[in-house]
Amino acid sequence: MKANNKQSKNNDGYLKMHMKRILMAVCFCFAGLSGFCQDYNSIVDKKSRKFKYYFNGGFGFYFPGNVKDVLKERGSYTSFSFQVNYRDDFFSRLFFDVGNINYEREAQLEGTTTLIKNKLNSNFLGIDLGYNKSFRKFTPALFVGAGLFTMDVPKIDLDTISRIINFSTSRKDFFAYRVGASFEYRISELFLLYAEGIYLSVPYKTELDKRQLNGTTIQIGFKTPLQ
């Protein structure tokens, strides 16, 4: 009887020791798995931080160049873009801008002076390349861009039979470029505000005043990350 009790105690001790070893092995496994997951997450985070993606939207005014009354001929301007940042310093963005320009001009046609008033619509699709640098919540940036500029170009002609002056517009496509600067302020991780100024150059002269379609846009907008 005593031998059986002694054997039972030995078996219980062995079982407890075996359970302790199993628990230690499980703990080591969890610790190793946790360390592996942390290392993996840090690697993924480092890789994801190389590229950041944003959607931008802004609105403001367009001021045409080479005019006497810039405020009178100003127009509205709206922009949308998809931006990719590389290591937070360099960025590129695909942009699509929509402009609406107030056009007012006196035209001379066979001794007759005609006052023309109209709104000219424009679209600008292109790519920007730029550099920005963050200082806490503030991020200034410089960029250049180019693309396809489409616009309603004004024209005027005289019907020699009816003697009626016809004013019309024709849709034209041009290659255009722009340079600009922006200043960004981070409200939160999901919402950023920016102010932006852009000089736009369209190397084309209208049939009415032979001036290039150059101008400046001033906008305010928002920016939100996509990841």
GUVOTI-37716 format. One line per field, with one value per residue: residue number from 1; residue in three letters; x, y, z negated of N, C-alpha, C, CB in turn. Coordinates in steps of 0.02 Angstrom, whole numbers. Last residue first. Glycine has a CB too. Layout:
resi = c(NUM;...) $
resn = c(ALA;...) $
n.xx = c(X;...) $
n.yy = c(Y;...) $
n.zz = c(Z;...) $
ca.xx = c(X;...) $
ca.yy = c(Y;...) $
ca.zz = c(Z;...) $
c.xx = c(X;...) $
c.yy = c(Y;...) $
c.zz = c(Z;...) $
cb.xx = c(X;...) $
cb.yy = c(Y;...) $
cb.zz = c(Z;...) $
This chain:
resi = c(227;226;225;224;223;222;221;220;219;218;217;216;215;214;213;212;211;210;209;208;207;206;205;204;203;202;201;200;199;198;197;196;195;194;193;192;191;190;189;188;187;186;185;184;183;182;181;180;179;178;177;176;175;174;173;172;171;170;169;168;167;166;165;164;163;162;161;160;159;158;157;156;155;154;153;152;151;150;149;148;147;146;145;144;143;142;141;140;139;138;137;136;135;134;133;132;131;130;129;128;127;126;125;124;123;122;121;120;119;118;117;116;115;114;113;112;111;110;109;108;107;106;105;104;103;102;101;100;99;98;97;96;95;94;93;92;91;90;89;88;87;86;85;84;83;82;81;80;79;78;77;76;75;74;73;72;71;70;69;68;67;66;65;64;63;62;61;60;59;58;57;56;55;54;53;52;51;50;49;48;47;46;45;44;43;42;41;40;39;38;37;36;35;34;33;32;31;30;29;28;27;26;25;24;23;22;21;20;19;18;17;16;15;14;13;12;11;10;9;8;7;6;5;4;3;2;1) $
resn = c(GLN;LEU;PRO;THR;LYS;PHE;GLY;ILE;GLN;ILE;THR;THR;GLY;ASN;LEU;GLN;ARG;LYS;ASP;LEU;GLU;THR;LYS;TYR;PRO;VAL;SER;LEU;TYR;ILE;GLY;GLU;ALA;TYR;LEU;LEU;PHE;LEU;GLU;SER;ILE;ARG;TYR;GLU;PHE;SER;ALA;GLY;VAL;ARG;TYR;ALA;PHE;PHE;ASP;LYS;ARG;SER;THR;SER;PHE;ASN;ILE;ILE;ARG;SER;ILE;THR;ASP;LEU;ASP;ILE;LYS;PRO;VAL;ASP;MET;THR;PHE;LEU;GLY;ALA;GLY;VAL;PHE;LEU;ALA;PRO;THR;PHE;LYS;ARG;PHE;SER;LYS;ASN;TYR;GLY;LEU;ASP;ILE;GLY;LEU;PHE;ASN;SER;ASN;LEU;LYS;ASN;LYS;ILE;LEU;THR;THR;THR;GLY;GLU;LEU;GLN;ALA;GLU;ARG;GLU;TYR;ASN;ILE;ASN;GLY;VAL;ASP;PHE;PHE;LEU;ARG;SER;PHE;PHE;ASP;ASP;ARG;TYR;ASN;VAL;GLN;PHE;SER;PHE;SER;THR;TYR;SER;GLY;ARG;GLU;LYS;LEU;VAL;ASP;LYS;VAL;ASN;GLY;PRO;PHE;TYR;PHE;GLY;PHE;GLY;GLY;ASN;PHE;TYR;TYR;LYS;PHE;LYS;ARG;SER;LYS;LYS;ASP;VAL;ILE;SER;ASN;TYR;ASP;GLN;CYS;PHE;GLY;SER;LEU;GLY;ALA;PHE;CYS;PHE;CYS;VAL;ALA;MET;LEU;ILE;ARG;LYS;MET;HIS;MET;LYS;LEU;TYR;GLY;ASP;ASN;ASN;LYS;SER;GLN;LYS;ASN;ASN;ALA;LYS;MET) $
n.xx = c(-237;-269;-279;-336;-352;-426;-391;-387;-296;-268;-187;-152;-111;-120;-147;-80;-170;-248;-380;-448;-395;-269;-125;-41;28;-18;30;-2;52;-33;-43;-138;-159;-239;-270;-310;-358;-312;-237;-276;-226;-82;-66;38;58;135;168;204;185;135;90;5;-51;-226;-375;-531;-690;-743;-877;-936;-1029;-1059;-1143;-1220;-1238;-1282;-1159;-1050;-1044;-895;-838;-738;-704;-630;-614;-630;-496;-383;-222;-125;28;135;218;308;318;347;280;273;186;164;175;341;375;412;428;415;420;346;255;93;6;-163;-290;-405;-531;-642;-757;-794;-928;-935;-955;-896;-941;-876;-867;-831;-737;-723;-719;-645;-705;-678;-717;-718;-748;-717;-693;-676;-597;-541;-413;-339;-182;-80;77;216;348;467;452;395;432;330;156;38;-129;-249;-358;-450;-507;-580;-611;-686;-603;-589;-611;-605;-476;-400;-409;-318;-213;-109;-193;-335;-354;-467;-494;-552;-531;-482;-431;-343;-296;-142;-26;146;284;359;278;272;396;378;269;329;423;339;273;382;414;294;292;404;363;256;324;402;300;238;345;365;241;254;361;302;202;283;347;236;197;306;292;170;206;299;215;128;219;257;134;119;224;181;65;121;194;95;42) $
n.yy = c(2781;2909;3070;3225;3399;3548;3722;3873;3961;4056;4063;4165;4149;4158;4142;4281;4384;4428;4461;4365;4240;4211;4110;3999;3921;3952;3940;3986;3981;3959;3931;3870;3800;3663;3547;3378;3236;3129;3174;3351;3467;3527;3635;3691;3784;3786;3845;3810;3814;3731;3718;3641;3615;3625;3621;3707;3740;3905;4022;4176;4304;4389;4522;4533;4555;4461;4448;4434;4415;4417;4344;4292;4185;4110;3941;3841;3721;3613;3558;3430;3470;3491;3569;3583;3645;3651;3674;3662;3609;3596;3527;3497;3527;3439;3482;3431;3443;3371;3367;3337;3311;3344;3437;3559;3652;3794;3913;4081;4188;4355;4495;4618;4752;4818;4943;4946;4941;4801;4778;4765;4725;4723;4594;4479;4330;4238;4064;3926;3764;3621;3498;3360;3276;3168;3199;3161;3207;3191;3170;3050;2941;3004;3022;3052;3109;3161;3305;3444;3614;3759;3930;4074;4226;4401;4520;4609;4595;4650;4755;4736;4592;4494;4345;4308;4219;4114;4057;3904;3742;3567;3410;3256;3106;3015;2898;2862;2755;2718;2661;2529;2484;2504;2419;2295;2292;2294;2173;2086;2112;2071;1936;1892;1912;1822;1702;1700;1696;1576;1489;1508;1459;1325;1289;1306;1209;1094;1102;1087;958;888;914;849;717;693;702;595;487;496;467;335;275;290;213;87;69;61;-60) $
n.zz = c(2369;2412;2330;2399;2407;2473;2514;2608;2737;2876;3033;3172;3349;3529;3673;3762;3877;3984;3978;4062;4071;3943;3941;3831;3719;3562;3398;3232;3070;2917;2743;2607;2446;2361;2227;2195;2106;2035;1931;1933;1993;2059;2194;2328;2468;2631;2795;2970;3146;3298;3473;3613;3774;3813;3908;3919;3977;4010;4007;4081;4155;4303;4368;4524;4659;4745;4819;4736;4570;4482;4325;4189;4048;3901;3857;3726;3703;3623;3605;3547;3458;3314;3173;3019;2849;2673;2507;2326;2195;2019;1902;1920;2070;2219;2386;2559;2734;2884;3032;3104;3255;3318;3390;3382;3465;3470;3539;3532;3549;3621;3720;3826;3921;4071;4187;4359;4457;4473;4308;4153;3992;3820;3703;3576;3493;3351;3351;3261;3255;3177;3179;3118;3096;3013;2938;2834;2721;2590;2448;2404;2481;2600;2624;2744;2770;2877;2878;2938;2933;3003;3016;3095;3149;3189;3246;3140;3093;3197;3316;3422;3445;3433;3367;3263;3121;3040;2872;2800;2724;2716;2656;2661;2583;2571;2506;2488;2475;2366;2272;2308;2261;2125;2101;2130;2027;1917;1936;1916;1783;1725;1760;1691;1559;1556;1575;1458;1363;1397;1369;1233;1189;1226;1143;1018;1025;1032;908;824;857;805;669;648;677;577;466;491;484;351;290;334;269;138;140;166;51;-43;0) $
ca.xx = c(-220;-311;-243;-348;-312;-416;-418;-382;-345;-258;-241;-133;-147;-84;-194;-76;-134;-180;-332;-474;-404;-337;-153;-87;59;-45;49;-21;56;-6;-40;-95;-168;-183;-289;-260;-382;-358;-207;-275;-276;-114;-70;-9;73;79;189;166;230;122;130;15;-4;-158;-330;-463;-652;-724;-818;-942;-980;-1068;-1082;-1228;-1204;-1331;-1224;-1048;-1079;-949;-835;-790;-690;-678;-578;-673;-530;-438;-267;-170;-26;119;173;299;304;357;296;276;222;166;110;286;400;368;465;390;458;363;311;139;44;-90;-272;-333;-512;-578;-743;-757;-891;-950;-954;-908;-924;-922;-843;-882;-757;-744;-733;-654;-676;-703;-669;-748;-713;-757;-662;-729;-597;-598;-438;-391;-231;-120;4;187;280;452;485;369;472;384;217;80;-59;-228;-296;-450;-456;-587;-564;-683;-649;-571;-609;-666;-532;-394;-447;-319;-277;-110;-137;-299;-344;-419;-505;-526;-570;-476;-483;-343;-344;-189;-73;84;233;394;295;214;382;433;262;273;445;385;235;348;464;316;239;403;421;244;275;434;348;200;316;419;259;201;369;361;184;237;387;276;153;293;352;175;155;321;271;103;183;307;165;70;225;244;61;75;230;141;0) $
ca.yy = c(2717;2855;3009;3169;3341;3498;3656;3839;3914;4054;4037;4142;4174;4148;4127;4213;4375;4403;4509;4432;4276;4210;4177;4008;3955;3916;3967;3942;4019;3928;3979;3856;3858;3694;3606;3430;3297;3115;3124;3285;3472;3465;3631;3643;3784;3775;3834;3833;3810;3774;3701;3695;3592;3651;3585;3697;3702;3840;3992;4106;4287;4326;4502;4517;4606;4488;4455;4487;4386;4458;4354;4335;4209;4156;4000;3874;3784;3619;3612;3450;3426;3500;3521;3602;3594;3681;3632;3700;3579;3637;3524;3483;3557;3449;3468;3463;3429;3422;3338;3380;3282;3337;3370;3550;3592;3762;3854;4030;4147;4284;4469;4546;4731;4770;4920;4939;5007;4844;4739;4808;4702;4762;4625;4541;4360;4293;4130;3965;3837;3649;3564;3379;3327;3173;3196;3171;3186;3199;3230;3113;2957;2956;3047;2999;3123;3102;3270;3379;3564;3701;3875;4023;4170;4341;4463;4606;4574;4579;4745;4798;4626;4543;4393;4307;4288;4119;4104;3971;3790;3638;3449;3328;3138;3066;2916;2883;2784;2743;2731;2571;2482;2539;2490;2319;2290;2350;2235;2087;2124;2141;1980;1887;1949;1894;1724;1702;1751;1639;1493;1525;1529;1366;1284;1347;1280;1110;1104;1149;1013;884;936;921;750;690;748;663;501;505;533;385;276;321;285;116;72;117;0) $
ca.zz = c(2339;2436;2349;2353;2426;2422;2524;2543;2713;2804;2992;3105;3291;3466;3619;3738;3815;3996;3951;4050;4134;3970;3944;3887;3777;3620;3463;3288;3132;2977;2797;2665;2490;2397;2266;2201;2138;2091;1975;1902;1940;2039;2121;2301;2397;2585;2726;2913;3088;3240;3415;3565;3724;3814;3863;3941;3928;4036;3977;4063;4105;4266;4334;4454;4620;4698;4852;4786;4628;4510;4398;4215;4115;3934;3882;3775;3687;3671;3586;3601;3480;3384;3205;3089;2900;2739;2565;2389;2251;2079;1936;1874;2008;2162;2325;2499;2673;2835;2995;3067;3200;3322;3365;3383;3427;3484;3498;3567;3502;3620;3652;3819;3854;4040;4122;4307;4432;4528;4368;4211;4054;3876;3748;3599;3550;3378;3357;3292;3249;3215;3159;3166;3080;3073;2935;2900;2737;2661;2476;2377;2422;2591;2592;2716;2754;2841;2894;2906;2949;2959;3032;3042;3156;3152;3291;3181;3051;3181;3255;3384;3450;3488;3375;3327;3142;3095;2926;2793;2763;2701;2688;2649;2629;2549;2558;2458;2519;2425;2264;2323;2332;2159;2090;2171;2097;1926;1940;1981;1835;1718;1785;1764;1586;1546;1624;1524;1362;1402;1437;1279;1177;1256;1216;1036;1018;1087;970;822;873;877;704;637;718;648;475;487;547;403;280;355;342;159;126;215;116;-45;0) $
c.xx = c(-236;-294;-291;-310;-325;-379;-405;-415;-334;-314;-220;-194;-121;-124;-157;-123;-133;-139;-260;-421;-425;-341;-222;-115;13;-19;22;-3;47;-4;-5;-100;-117;-206;-228;-288;-327;-380;-248;-241;-277;-161;-110;-7;18;104;128;199;192;176;114;59;10;-116;-260;-423;-583;-680;-805;-877;-991;-1011;-1096;-1161;-1215;-1303;-1274;-1115;-1085;-978;-897;-782;-750;-655;-627;-639;-576;-480;-319;-221;-65;63;161;255;300;346;305;299;220;209;109;220;342;406;421;430;426;403;335;195;91;-60;-197;-318;-437;-569;-677;-740;-859;-911;-974;-903;-945;-897;-896;-851;-809;-773;-764;-664;-693;-666;-707;-697;-752;-718;-712;-707;-656;-600;-494;-422;-280;-177;-27;112;265;381;466;399;457;430;267;143;-25;-152;-287;-386;-467;-538;-572;-638;-643;-623;-588;-669;-596;-454;-449;-353;-275;-178;-148;-244;-304;-416;-449;-541;-542;-520;-478;-402;-348;-238;-125;39;171;345;333;230;325;420;316;264;392;411;280;309;431;368;260;351;423;301;260;387;382;247;279;392;314;216;317;371;242;218;344;317;190;248;342;236;159;271;296;159;156;275;217;98;176;247;123;69;186;178;43) $
c.yy = c(2716;2788;2954;3107;3286;3438;3611;3771;3896;4012;4038;4117;4145;4175;4109;4203;4302;4398;4485;4481;4348;4251;4174;4079;3959;3952;3922;3976;3971;3980;3950;3913;3852;3755;3635;3486;3350;3177;3112;3237;3408;3476;3569;3643;3744;3774;3826;3819;3839;3764;3749;3671;3651;3613;3613;3661;3686;3805;3925;4083;4214;4316;4441;4494;4596;4545;4488;4498;4441;4423;4392;4341;4249;4175;4045;3939;3805;3678;3619;3500;3456;3453;3539;3549;3625;3627;3676;3655;3625;3604;3563;3479;3553;3479;3487;3441;3466;3396;3391;3338;3334;3306;3361;3483;3583;3701;3823;3973;4089;4250;4396;4527;4659;4750;4877;4912;5005;4910;4784;4765;4751;4740;4666;4578;4421;4328;4181;4038;3868;3724;3587;3444;3337;3221;3205;3167;3198;3174;3243;3176;3028;2980;2990;3031;3062;3107;3209;3343;3501;3648;3821;3966;4122;4286;4399;4544;4567;4555;4671;4789;4688;4575;4440;4360;4288;4192;4099;4013;3860;3681;3521;3359;3211;3083;2964;2912;2801;2779;2759;2645;2529;2540;2530;2394;2317;2352;2294;2152;2130;2158;2053;1934;1949;1935;1798;1726;1757;1699;1558;1532;1552;1440;1327;1346;1325;1184;1123;1156;1080;942;938;950;826;727;751;714;572;522;547;455;328;326;321;192;104;125;62) $
c.zz = c(2265;2405;2367;2376;2375;2451;2465;2552;2639;2774;2919;3068;3227;3408;3555;3679;3795;3932;3954;4026;4123;4034;3975;3883;3838;3683;3518;3354;3190;3034;2857;2715;2546;2435;2301;2244;2136;2128;2037;1950;1899;1980;2102;2224;2362;2513;2683;2847;3029;3188;3358;3508;3678;3763;3870;3886;3956;3985;4010;4029;4085;4217;4291;4426;4545;4656;4805;4820;4680;4571;4421;4291;4140;4004;3919;3796;3744;3653;3641;3575;3537;3403;3277;3122;2969;2791;2627;2446;2312;2133;2002;1914;1958;2103;2265;2437;2615;2776;2947;3037;3170;3260;3373;3351;3435;3440;3518;3519;3541;3563;3654;3745;3845;3971;4089;4243;4378;4502;4420;4273;4110;3939;3801;3642;3574;3434;3385;3292;3285;3202;3206;3141;3137;3058;3004;2894;2811;2674;2549;2408;2396;2536;2585;2689;2723;2832;2850;2925;2908;2980;2979;3065;3097;3163;3254;3224;3091;3141;3238;3316;3406;3499;3433;3329;3207;3116;2978;2854;2751;2745;2668;2686;2610;2605;2530;2512;2478;2472;2323;2316;2350;2234;2126;2164;2143;1997;1950;1989;1903;1771;1780;1793;1661;1573;1619;1578;1429;1404;1447;1350;1225;1248;1252;1112;1038;1086;1030;885;872;899;779;673;711;693;547;496;548;471;333;347;369;234;149;205;169;20;0) $
cb.xx = c(-146;-305;-197;-423;-235;-484;-389;-416;-344;-258;-260;-98;-221;-15;-241;-4;-165;-145;-350;-528;-456;-387;-106;-144;122;-125;125;-96;124;-49;-5;-115;-160;-151;-322;-194;-446;-418;-197;-347;-346;-60;-104;7;77;43;234;99;297;53;205;-53;62;-158;-331;-430;-690;-688;-825;-956;-985;-1073;-1053;-1282;-1227;-1356;-1251;-996;-1149;-924;-829;-787;-674;-687;-520;-744;-479;-481;-229;-205;-71;181;108;368;239;428;241;325;193;193;56;281;425;335;532;315;534;303;368;102;84;-59;-311;-295;-551;-519;-800;-693;-938;-933;-1003;-858;-957;-931;-824;-940;-781;-795;-781;-594;-700;-694;-625;-773;-705;-777;-599;-798;-532;-665;-380;-446;-197;-147;-23;214;230;504;560;381;547;424;201;96;-53;-248;-235;-513;-386;-659;-490;-753;-636;-563;-562;-671;-542;-329;-520;-354;-336;-87;-72;-347;-307;-440;-509;-452;-646;-404;-551;-277;-414;-150;-107;96;216;428;335;156;366;500;264;209;465;444;193;301;517;346;175;389;485;234;211;461;400;151;269;474;281;133;363;424;161;174;421;321;95;261;411;179;85;329;329;67;126;350;196;5;207;303;49;6;251;190;-47) $
cb.yy = c(2701;2850;2986;3155;3359;3476;3625;3881;3851;4127;3964;4200;4159;4183;4068;4195;4418;4448;4525;4428;4240;4238;4225;3955;3919;3915;3974;3925;4057;3867;4043;3789;3926;3644;3659;3402;3323;3079;3059;3261;3486;3412;3695;3572;3857;3709;3893;3802;3850;3759;3702;3721;3564;3727;3509;3765;3637;3846;3984;4062;4334;4266;4561;4462;4676;4434;4386;4471;4357;4528;4286;4406;4150;4219;3978;3888;3839;3554;3679;3388;3411;3489;3518;3609;3557;3713;3580;3760;3509;3708;3552;3537;3631;3383;3508;3448;3450;3455;3314;3419;3220;3404;3314;3608;3529;3812;3803;4060;4119;4251;4510;4504;4777;4707;4980;4894;5048;4809;4680;4857;4631;4838;4573;4585;4308;4343;4127;3955;3866;3615;3615;3323;3392;3103;3250;3117;3224;3159;3222;3115;2951;2945;3078;2944;3182;3035;3318;3337;3592;3674;3901;3996;4133;4358;4476;4668;4623;4567;4774;4852;4579;4510;4356;4319;4328;4072;4176;3970;3787;3660;3421;3360;3103;3129;2853;2936;2737;2685;2740;2553;2411;2505;2506;2282;2219;2345;2244;2027;2068;2152;1969;1815;1919;1909;1685;1634;1741;1646;1433;1471;1539;1350;1211;1321;1296;1067;1037;1149;1015;816;890;937;725;617;728;675;450;442;537;377;206;281;297;83;2;108;1) $
cb.zz = c(2349;2510;2291;2349;2429;2392;2586;2485;2755;2773;3014;3066;3298;3469;3640;3718;3759;4045;3880;3999;4176;3917;3984;3885;3796;3620;3469;3285;3138;2998;2774;2697;2451;2444;2220;2232;2103;2066;1938;1882;1969;2021;2091;2327;2367;2602;2701;2914;3101;3211;3431;3538;3756;3798;3877;3958;3910;4105;3900;4127;4043;4315;4291;4445;4641;4652;4875;4838;4608;4528;4435;4181;4164;3892;3929;3746;3672;3672;3574;3632;3422;3429;3168;3127;2883;2747;2577;2382;2269;2062;1891;1818;2018;2142;2322;2489;2680;2811;3043;3012;3225;3334;3404;3347;3452;3474;3504;3599;3444;3688;3606;3861;3801;4085;4077;4330;4487;4572;4352;4220;4071;3864;3781;3539;3609;3322;3403;3256;3274;3195;3160;3176;3063;3096;2887;2952;2693;2704;2470;2304;2438;2658;2523;2769;2708;2878;2886;2926;2938;2961;3035;3025;3221;3076;3348;3226;2994;3142;3263;3424;3430;3552;3384;3384;3087;3155;2899;2780;2746;2708;2673;2671;2627;2527;2588;2402;2577;2462;2201;2279;2355;2143;2016;2153;2117;1877;1877;1987;1836;1649;1746;1786;1559;1471;1617;1541;1306;1344;1449;1277;1105;1224;1239;1001;947;1084;982;760;823;895;687;563;698;671;430;421;557;410;211;314;371;132;52;210;138;-102;-61) $
